[in-house]
Every structure is written in C-alpha cells, then in structure tokens.
C-alpha cells in the first residue's frame, strides 16, 4: 500500500529540489549582465539560454557541473554524465547540439583516465564533439563542468515560459533502462543502447518542436519528475493538476525512487489536447513512453492526485523550487 503523504513529503524535501533554492542569489547579482548585447531572448530559468543571431536562428548555450558525490565515487560516470546532461539541455529546447567545452579541476591524478574516458564515450554515444576546455591540474578538489552550444529556429523554440492554462501535461521517459549500480537515482537509459537510437531520441524532440507540437518543456533533471515540472510551471507562472498513476513508470521501480530519478532520456512537456496523441505515438517509436498526466491551471499550485486523495506538492507563494 502506497503511503501517498509520505511520498509527497519525500519529494518536497528531496535534495535535488532543495539545492535549486540558491539560484536566486545568482540571478540577483548578475541581473544587469544578462542582456548587455541586446540579443539575448531567453536567459535564466530555462534549460539553455538563447541568443538571436539573425535569419530566424538562435544559438543555445548551457552549462552543467556534476555533483561531487558522483565525481568522488565514479569519475568515469561523472565524465559520461557531463556530456549527457548538456546534450539533454539542448534537446529540451528543440535544438541541435553542436559542440562542448569542459573545465576540469584535478586533485587526484589517478582519476584522469577514467574521467576523460567517460567524456570520450559520452561524445561518441551522442555524436557531439568535445572541442576544448580548461584544466586546473592542481585543484583543491576533483570536479568537472561542461558547457554546450546548440542551434535552433527562433520561432520553433521549446521554452519553459510558454505553458498555457488548459494545456495538457505530458511526461515522457524512456522506460527501457536500469538504475546505475552505484547511483540508484540515475535511471540509465543510454549507456547500453545503440548510439543511433540515443541520437534519434534527441532529433525526435527537435522534430516535435519544428512542427509546432509542443508548447513548453524541460528535460527531467536532478529535481526529479515533479520537481522539474514545478520549475516549468514557475517560469510560466502557472500551476497544474496531475494524476500520479498516469505518470509512466518502470514497473520494477518504487514510486519514491522513481519520482526522484534522473532519467537518461526524460522530459516534461505541455501541449494542446489535439496534439497529444501524435506526440505520444511519435515518441513511442524511439523507445520513449509519453503519457498525458494532467492539465495546466492558473493558480500557481502543483497538485498531485492518487486514488481519491489530492495533495498540494508545491505552491509558488509558499514553497517554490526556484525562489526567483
């Protein structure tokens, strides 16, 4: 029997959610620098920033650092994931990933080979080159961060700012995977898959963007399924009602782990009702299970229902994720 109240409390208190609360400090201190060029059309709050370069094209720019817990235990996986998370950021915007650079700080020389092999294998899997970077060979700790650039059509971007009241909420996840043996909340769907399918999953989202199927979206990241959805709702200044049992889930995973997992390929989207069937059927061709799980509302509250019980998970006036 699922303890629904306990489950929701775990989501609310999850470290992947709480770590986002410090972003407001960065936003406030850098607010005057975001658009000094006048060409930035999307900055803080999305998976990638977008810079207008003319001809209806934008350059997408994103960056991610890997949690120290992963780096300290498995440098290879840290390197691999540094590629994966950046590629997904560009995919979530409906863009094409072009190239990456890295910043590495090394305190223990013995991790070089594993870390760099992980980065290389990630590049070969996703087909995105690592073209340069910067190395601190005498760092106080071991760390890796990667930045990525991509390209997209300006009028076809998927952003997290565009959810509209009445839109359907779609959760899309590749269920053909397994928890990483050392990191149970890393739902690995890419490492053992054919590289072509992994790349096709990226271009599938690009296709949906370029053909106007998706209104808003984000890739599911450290805050998990509901935490990621809440971030999208906050930037769109909306809420949502979601049915827990409609969320696609691998049958071998308990809900408390599943809702906090970081999938190798996973997204939350919003779309008009008439587009949902095509989106779900199309993504299924690429091993991504997509289901309508709820609807966008006007009240800036994320409610989740299980059986006959509904619980307020996030309220933007009380416990937002971003706190922007």
RAWO-V423516 format. One record per residue. N is the residue number from 1. RES is the residue in three letters. PSI is psi in whole degrees, 0 to 359 (999 if undefined). D_LAST is the distance of its C-alpha to the last C-alpha in Angstrom with 2 decimals. Layout:
n,res,psi,d_last
N,RES,PSI,D_LAST
N,RES,PSI,D_LAST
This chain:
n,res,psi,d_last
1,UNK,126,37.02
2,UNK,127,33.23
3,UNK,93,31.51
4,UNK,317,28.65
5,UNK,319,26.95
6,UNK,320,27.15
7,UNK,312,25.79
8,UNK,322,22.62
9,UNK,320,22.17
10,UNK,319,22.56
11,UNK,315,19.83
12,UNK,326,17.38
13,UNK,3,18.47
14,UNK,136,18.86
15,UNK,325,17.99
16,UNK,334,16.75
17,UNK,310,13.96
18,UNK,332,13.34
19,UNK,342,13.27
20,UNK,346,9.93
21,UNK,341,8.21
22,UNK,356,9.05
23,UNK,330,7.24
24,UNK,329,4.93
25,UNK,317,8.59
26,UNK,315,9.70
27,UNK,314,7.51
28,UNK,319,8.62
29,UNK,333,12.07
30,UNK,9,12.76
31,UNK,326,11.52
32,UNK,349,15.22
33,UNK,353,16.49
34,UNK,323,14.90
35,UNK,47,17.65
36,UNK,338,20.52
37,UNK,338,22.94
38,UNK,2,22.04
39,UNK,355,22.48
40,UNK,123,18.99
41,UNK,342,18.22
42,UNK,128,15.29
43,UNK,247,12.96
44,UNK,141,9.60
45,UNK,349,8.85
46,UNK,175,12.56
47,UNK,332,15.35
48,UNK,154,16.78
49,UNK,156,16.46
50,UNK,129,19.30
51,UNK,124,21.63
52,UNK,124,24.32
53,UNK,13,27.78
54,UNK,172,29.90
55,UNK,34,32.29
56,UNK,31,29.56
57,UNK,148,28.20
58,UNK,147,24.94
59,UNK,130,24.52
60,UNK,136,21.83
61,UNK,129,20.47
62,UNK,164,18.78
63,UNK,147,19.13
64,UNK,139,19.19
65,UNK,151,20.57
66,UNK,136,22.62
67,UNK,138,22.24
68,UNK,329,24.85
69,UNK,323,26.41
70,UNK,314,27.53
71,UNK,319,28.69
72,UNK,332,30.73
73,UNK,321,32.48
74,UNK,84,33.00
75,UNK,327,32.53
76,UNK,311,34.00
77,UNK,326,31.41
78,UNK,316,28.62
79,UNK,315,30.13
80,UNK,314,30.56
81,UNK,333,27.03
82,UNK,332,25.64
83,UNK,310,27.30
84,UNK,310,26.50
85,UNK,326,22.72
86,UNK,318,22.63
87,UNK,318,25.15
88,UNK,327,23.22
89,UNK,319,20.09
90,UNK,319,22.42
91,UNK,319,24.21
92,UNK,340,21.16
93,UNK,0,20.79
94,UNK,21,24.49
95,UNK,174,25.53
96,UNK,121,28.38
97,UNK,137,27.75
98,UNK,308,29.88
99,UNK,161,29.76
100,UNK,158,28.01
101,UNK,160,28.20
102,UNK,158,27.61
103,UNK,119,27.14
104,UNK,137,29.17
105,UNK,123,29.76
106,UNK,124,32.94
107,UNK,332,34.34
108,UNK,110,36.84
109,UNK,334,39.04
110,UNK,349,40.13
111,UNK,350,36.85
112,UNK,306,37.27
113,UNK,314,39.32
114,UNK,315,37.26
115,UNK,312,33.92
116,UNK,328,35.37
117,UNK,321,37.30
118,UNK,316,34.17
119,UNK,314,32.51
120,UNK,314,35.76
121,UNK,325,36.14
122,UNK,317,32.63
123,UNK,318,33.45
124,UNK,325,36.77
125,UNK,314,35.30
126,UNK,348,32.67
127,UNK,29,34.74
128,UNK,125,32.17
129,UNK,148,33.54
130,UNK,108,32.27
131,UNK,357,33.46
132,UNK,192,32.75
133,UNK,201,30.54
134,UNK,140,30.80
135,UNK,128,32.39
136,UNK,101,32.22
137,UNK,351,35.53
138,UNK,43,35.36
139,UNK,159,31.83
140,UNK,342,31.15
141,UNK,170,29.82
142,UNK,126,29.92
143,UNK,157,26.86
144,UNK,136,26.26
145,UNK,147,23.55
146,UNK,140,24.15
147,UNK,149,22.91
148,UNK,149,24.10
149,UNK,147,24.89
150,UNK,183,25.81
151,UNK,148,26.92
152,UNK,164,26.49
153,UNK,132,27.64
154,UNK,319,25.24
155,UNK,10,26.08
156,UNK,14,25.96
157,UNK,142,22.53
158,UNK,121,20.77
159,UNK,166,17.05
160,UNK,6,14.32
161,UNK,356,13.70
162,UNK,15,17.21
163,UNK,137,17.75
164,UNK,147,19.94
165,UNK,130,21.19
166,UNK,344,24.37
167,UNK,149,23.65
168,UNK,144,24.94
169,UNK,128,22.82
170,UNK,132,24.65
171,UNK,127,24.39
172,UNK,118,26.50
173,UNK,141,27.68
174,UNK,111,30.78
175,UNK,350,32.58
176,UNK,82,35.32
177,UNK,197,34.15
178,UNK,154,34.22
179,UNK,139,32.18
180,UNK,140,32.58
181,UNK,337,35.33
182,UNK,345,33.37
183,UNK,94,29.82
184,UNK,339,30.08
185,UNK,2,26.54
186,UNK,102,27.16
187,UNK,97,28.73
188,UNK,116,30.89
189,UNK,0,32.03
190,UNK,327,32.85
191,UNK,318,34.96
192,UNK,2,38.17
193,UNK,156,37.77
194,UNK,135,39.63
195,UNK,325,37.67
196,UNK,319,38.46
197,UNK,318,36.87
198,UNK,316,33.68
199,UNK,324,33.56
200,UNK,329,34.49
201,UNK,325,31.48
202,UNK,313,29.30
203,UNK,337,31.43
204,UNK,319,31.50
205,UNK,322,27.81
206,UNK,319,28.54
207,UNK,314,31.42
208,UNK,324,29.41
209,UNK,312,26.94
210,UNK,345,29.81
211,UNK,19,31.61
212,UNK,35,28.80
213,UNK,329,28.65
214,UNK,135,24.92
215,UNK,314,22.28
216,UNK,157,19.05
217,UNK,161,18.73
218,UNK,153,17.38
219,UNK,143,19.53
220,UNK,123,19.50
221,UNK,208,18.37
222,UNK,325,17.90
223,UNK,357,16.01
224,UNK,187,19.13
225,UNK,306,19.96
226,UNK,324,18.03
227,UNK,320,14.91
228,UNK,317,14.99
229,UNK,319,15.73
230,UNK,321,12.80
231,UNK,319,10.42
232,UNK,316,12.62
233,UNK,324,12.56
234,UNK,317,8.85
235,UNK,333,9.05
236,UNK,353,12.36
237,UNK,48,11.42
238,UNK,174,14.38
239,UNK,188,15.93
240,UNK,151,19.02
241,UNK,125,22.24
242,UNK,140,23.50
243,UNK,117,26.92
244,UNK,315,26.93
245,UNK,349,30.46
246,UNK,347,29.75
247,UNK,125,27.46
248,UNK,133,29.74
249,UNK,139,30.67
250,UNK,131,33.27
251,UNK,342,35.89
252,UNK,356,36.31
253,UNK,131,32.76
254,UNK,154,31.81
255,UNK,322,28.76
256,UNK,329,27.01
257,UNK,321,27.28
258,UNK,316,26.79
259,UNK,342,23.40
260,UNK,359,22.13
261,UNK,153,24.07
262,UNK,101,23.04
263,UNK,148,25.57
264,UNK,327,27.27
265,UNK,105,26.94
266,UNK,141,24.52
267,UNK,155,22.21
268,UNK,133,20.56
269,UNK,160,21.44
270,UNK,148,21.73
271,UNK,158,24.97
272,UNK,153,27.40
273,UNK,321,30.05
274,UNK,348,32.85
275,UNK,348,31.28
276,UNK,317,30.59
277,UNK,316,34.13
278,UNK,315,34.44
279,UNK,311,31.15
280,UNK,317,32.21
281,UNK,320,35.77
282,UNK,314,34.90
283,UNK,331,32.58
284,UNK,333,35.27
285,UNK,344,37.55
286,UNK,29,35.37
287,UNK,27,35.14
288,UNK,117,31.74
289,UNK,117,31.83
290,UNK,133,29.62
291,UNK,144,29.53
292,UNK,124,28.09
293,UNK,353,26.31
294,UNK,200,24.90
295,UNK,145,23.55
296,UNK,138,20.38
297,UNK,176,20.06
298,UNK,355,18.56
299,UNK,4,17.36
300,UNK,32,13.90
301,UNK,134,15.69
302,UNK,109,16.96
303,UNK,139,20.56
304,UNK,135,23.01
305,UNK,137,26.75
306,UNK,122,29.56
307,UNK,241,33.10
308,UNK,19,33.05
309,UNK,132,30.01
310,UNK,132,26.46
311,UNK,138,23.53
312,UNK,114,19.98
313,UNK,309,18.00
314,UNK,141,14.37
315,UNK,120,13.37
316,UNK,345,9.95
317,UNK,351,11.23
318,UNK,306,12.49
319,UNK,61,11.46
320,UNK,161,8.54
321,UNK,311,8.64
322,UNK,318,5.33
323,UNK,37,3.80
324,UNK,999,0.00
